[in-house]
Amino acid sequence: MRVTLDTNVLYQALRSSSGASYHILWLIREYQLEMAISIPVFLEYREVLLRPESLRDLSLSRSEIESVLRFIAYVAKPYSISFLMRPNLTDESDNMFVDLAFASNSRFLITSNVTDFTRQAELKFNSFGVITPGQFVKLWRRNHE
């Protein structure tokens, strides 16, 4: 199953090894889930995770974050975005995740901010679900464990 991860899911996975976000990253590491990636999404991950306040909050060094980013570049399946969906979400930077989920044919866009993707969106996402990490892990366990 292919998924698209919002930056907040990756951030939460690095912040705590006991939550649903960490479990999702573990599933990706174990090749039980396929993670979609695009250049804009990868650059967003990099920019957010390497912020000085993020490094302090995560208690990780720049080098450790770079290792995580190399891991993502290695395991994630890359997709080129040849057209933009432009659902005109409230936060313009969220549009790139919709574009990636659609282009990659992801089954889910996993985010902690579901309302950011569903409130006032001009497009309805019929080809993928927008789901929280906790909801995804419950669904995964029900179907795979």
C-alpha positions in Angstrom: 0.0 0.0 0.0 1.3 3.4 -1.0 0.9 6.5 1.3 1.8 10.1 1.3 2.9 11.7 4.6 2.4 15.2 5.6 5.4 16.8 7.2 3.8 16.8 10.7 3.7 13.0 10.6 7.4 12.7 9.9 8.1 15.3 12.6 6.0 13.5 15.2 7.7 10.2 14.3 11.1 11.7 15.1 9.8 13.4 18.2 8.4 10.2 19.9 9.0 6.5 19.4 5.7 5.6 21.1 3.1 7.1 18.8 1.2 6.2 15.6 3.5 8.3 13.5 6.5 6.4 14.6 4.7 3.1 13.9 4.0 4.3 10.3 7.7 5.2 9.8 8.6 1.7 11.1 6.2 0.1 8.6 7.9 2.1 5.9 11.3 1.0 7.1 10.2 -2.6 7.1 8.9 -2.3 3.5 5.3 -3.0 4.6 4.2 0.4 3.4 5.4 2.3 0.4 6.0 6.0 0.9 5.5 8.4 -2.0 7.8 11.3 -2.4 8.3 14.3 -4.8 11.0 16.9 -5.0 8.7 19.6 -3.5 7.6 17.4 -0.6 11.2 16.3 0.1 12.4 19.9 0.2 9.5 20.7 2.6 10.6 17.9 4.9 14.2 19.1 4.7 13.3 22.8 5.4 11.1 22.0 8.4 13.3 19.4 10.0 16.5 21.4 9.7 15.0 24.6 11.3 17.0 25.4 14.5 13.8 25.2 16.6 13.0 21.8 15.1 16.5 20.5 15.9 16.1 21.7 19.5 12.6 20.3 19.9 13.6 16.9 18.4 16.9 16.8 20.3 18.6 15.8 17.0 21.7 17.1 15.3 21.8 18.4 11.7 23.7 15.3 10.8 21.1 13.0 12.3 18.3 14.8 10.4 20.4 14.5 7.2 20.6 10.7 7.9 16.8 10.5 8.2 16.4 12.4 4.9 18.9 10.1 3.1 16.8 7.2 4.5 13.6 8.7 3.0 15.3 9.4 -0.3 16.4 5.7 -0.4 13.1 4.0 0.6 10.5 6.3 -0.8 9.2 5.9 -4.3 9.7 9.2 -6.3 7.0 10.7 -8.4 7.1 13.6 -10.8 4.2 16.0 -10.6 3.2 16.8 -14.2 0.0 18.7 -13.4 -1.2 20.5 -10.3 -4.5 19.7 -8.7 -4.6 23.1 -6.9 -7.4 22.3 -4.5 -6.8 25.8 -3.1 -6.4 24.7 0.5 -6.2 27.3 3.2 -2.5 26.7 3.6 -1.0 26.9 0.1 1.9 24.6 1.0 -0.5 21.7 1.7 -1.4 21.6 -2.0 1.8 19.8 -2.8 0.8 16.8 -0.6 -2.5 16.5 -2.5 -0.6 16.7 -5.8 1.7 13.9 -4.7 -1.1 11.7 -3.2 -3.0 12.0 -6.5 0.0 11.6 -8.8 1.3 8.6 -6.9 -2.1 6.9 -6.6 -1.6 6.8 -2.8 -4.3 5.1 -0.9 -4.0 7.6 2.0 -2.7 11.0 2.7 -1.7 10.8 6.4 -1.8 14.0 8.4 -2.4 15.2 11.9 -4.3 18.1 10.4 -7.2 16.5 8.5 -9.3 19.6 8.6 -6.6 21.5 6.7 -7.2 19.2 3.8 -11.0 19.0 4.0 -12.2 22.4 5.1 -12.9 24.8 2.2 -11.2 22.5 -0.3 -12.5 23.1 -3.8 -11.7 19.5 -4.9 -13.0 16.4 -3.3 -10.5 13.6 -3.0 -12.2 10.4 -4.2 -9.0 8.6 -5.2 -7.4 8.7 -1.7 -8.4 9.1 1.9 -7.2 11.8 4.2 -6.6 10.2 7.6 -4.8 10.8 10.9 -1.8 8.7 12.0 -3.9 7.1 14.8 -6.8 6.3 12.4 -4.3 4.8 9.9 -2.6 2.5 12.5 -6.0 1.3 13.8 -7.0 0.5 10.2 -3.6 -1.2 9.5 -3.8 -3.3 12.6 -7.4 -4.4 11.8 -6.4 -5.5 8.3 -2.8 -6.7 8.7 -2.2 -7.9 12.3 
